[in-house]
Amino acid sequence: MSENAKNQLQELLQSLGCDKNCADFQPLPPAPPYLHGSTVTVTFPDGRSVQGTGRGNGKSDAEIAASQAALEQMHIDHADLFMDWNEVSVKAQLGDALIKLGVYLSKEFMTAEDKSKRLQTLESDKHLAKIFDQWKDNRDPDLTIWEPYLGEKRKATLVEALLWRRFGTQVISVTAPQQLQSLLESLVLPPD
């Protein structure tokens, strides 16, 4: 992530699928001893809004200072906006495993070929992105912060992560990690 607070703010907005219009910078009247001032108002898709004000030696410095103030306020009031995409990706992989398990245990598809074709459809980023859009259109509370400019891959990742959060504990028992660890150990070959 960039060290410049204005760039950090833009990167955050981009990760949420927002365009540059989510952050509105307005100049402030000059005030001694600083020459420039700026206020940024950041409005998120779910209606939340954060404002930051800053001053600096130039317009750019003032916008950076305003961005820093807005980011600090977001960390206090809206920490959920700062996604750990590595963690989300792990949850998405778990959600993907649930999709696979669902298809392979389904009695609707009898042959390995049918199951494979169904998986190719259900697991595709394109399909999962459409699911994201449908859930968002239905005002799913977990998706209100996301803008429609979010990329297909990110939409798919979020859907898979939500599948894990919503169904993981219903499908996987408390002892599953230990049982699966035993399964993995049974697949280890002794050294030659």
Number of C-alpha atoms within 10 A of each C-alpha: 8 10 7 13 21 23 15 17 20 18 16 17 24 17 20 22 19 22 15 13 11 18 22 12 19 14 16 16 9 13 11 7 9 12 15 21 24 25 24 26 19 23 17 19 16 12 9 11 15 18 19 22 22 21 25 20 12 14 16 15 19 26 26 26 24 27 30 22 19 25 24 16 15 19 12 10 12 14 12 11 16 14 12 9 14 9 10 17 16 15 22 23 15 19 24 21 17 19 18 19 13 14 19 19 12 11 10 10 15 12 11 10 10 14 19 15 12 15 18 13 12 17 16 13 20 15 16 22 21 15 16 23 18 12 16 18 11 10 11 12 10 12 20 15 18 19 20 16 13 17 15 18 14 20 25 22 24 22 26 28 22 19 19 24 15 12 12 17 10 10 13 12 10 10 8 11 11 10 12 11 10 11 11 10 10 9 8 8 7 5 4 3
